[in-house]
């Protein structure tokens, strides 16, 4: 990881654990991510400047409407990714987790490249290993789970053959 990125992360990481950040981030970051993505033609994500990030494209659990969510991800080998429904330590699960539970076939965009994925909820037997991978990338991230008072939903996103060509 480049020195500048490490320096920026060392400043930003402690801020992400503050109450002020956790209150403001869910309101401010999604529109900022949208603007940066729009200006860059989808090639840059604001969060991607610090951690690997993707855009998750789901179908609404209730509405059936397309939904896009900007998320940090952790690589899990063989092209797979782990995403965590932390919602900045909010008490409720994020909407995108309900969407994946209802419609596990989704797609992601990483650095402007889209691919279909199938989501699976990571079970109790694999949670500690998944959290260890996530925290190797962003130390202290599991604190969001503890502070939220709920069990954060973790999903593994597995690339699948392009369903459009089937």
N, C-alpha and C positions, 0 to 999 in steps of 0.2 A: 504494500500500500504506500503511495507517495507520502512524503514527509508533510506536505501542506495539508493533505487530507487527514492524516493522523493528528496534526495540530488542531485543525478545525473540529474534528470529532472529540478531542479531549476537552474542548471548550463547550461544545454543544451537549455532549452526553449528560453532564451533571444537570444542565438546565431542563432536560427532558424528564427528570425525576421530580420537578417542582410542581406544586399545586397550580401555580399560575399557568405554566406550560400545559398541564393536563386539562385545564379549563379552557384555554384559548385555542390550543392546537386543533381540536375537532371542528372548531368554527372557522378558523383562519386558513389552515393548511389545504383543505380540499379545493377551495377556489384558487389559491395560489398555484397549486399543482396543475389545475386546469389551464390557467393562463400560461404557465411555463410550457406545458405540453402543446398548447395551441400555437404559441410563438415559434416553438422549435419544430413544429410539424410532427410532434410525437416522439422525437428523438431524445429529448432530455426530460428527466423528472427531477424536481427539486430535491426530493428525498434521495434520489439516486446519486446526488453529489456526495453523500455520506455513507450510504449502504446500498447493496444491490436492491433494486426496486423494479416493480412491474405494475402493469395495469391489468386488473382482473375484470373480465367481461362476463357477467352472469345474466341470468334471467330472473326477474323478481319472483320471489316465492308466492306472493299473493297477486301481484299485478300482472305478471307475465311479461312485463316490459323489460327491455334491455337496461342493464345497470353497469356502470364502470366505477371501479374503486382503485385508488392508488395505494399500493402496499409495499412494505419492506418484505423481502423474501430471503430465505437461507437455502443455499444449494444443498441438495441431498443425494448427490451422485446420479449417474445415468440420466442426466437431464431433468431430474425431478427437483421440485422446490417445496419448501415448507413455508406456510403463512400462518400467522398467529392472530386471532381475533381479540387483540388487547383493547382496542378503542381507547388508548391513552388512560387505562385503568378506570374507565367508566363502569358503572354497576351493571349495565345491560350489554348483552352480546351485540356486536355490530350486525347491521342488516345483511351484509354480504354473506355472513355465515349461515343465516336462514336460507338465503338463496342457494348456496351450495348444498345444503342438506336436502332441499326440495328438488334441485336440478344440478346434480354433480357434473354433468357435461358442461364445460365452460371453455373459455379461451383466455389467453394472456398475451400481453404485448410487452416485450423486453427490448429496450433500445430500438424501438421502431419495428421490430420483427414480431409478427403474430403467430400463434400456434394454438391448436386445440389441446385441451387437457381434460382429464377426469380427476375430480377431487375425491379424496377419501379422508374421513375423520380419523385422526391418529388416536388409537386406543390407549388405555391406561398402561399397558405393558411396554409401550414405546415412547410415552410422554417424556420421561426423564432424559432419554437419549436425544429426542428432538429438541428439548429445551437446552441441552448441553451444546448442541450444534448452533442454536440461535444465539446463546450467550457467548459463544466463542467469537461470534461476529459482532455482537453488541452487548457487552457486559452489563448486567443489572436488568436486562429486559424482562426477565421473569418476575421482577418486582411489581410489574403492572398486574400480574395475576394475583399476587398476594394482596396488593392494595385495592383491587377491584372487589374482593370478597366473593369471587366466583371462579369456577374452573374455566379458564380460557380455552376456547375451541382451537385446536391445531389441525390444519389440513395439509395433506401431502397432495401436490399437484403433479400428476403423471402425464407426460405428453402422450398423445394418441395419434393414430393415423388420421389424416385430414378427412373429416366426415363429409366435406363438400365434394370430394372426389369419389365417394362411395356410391 
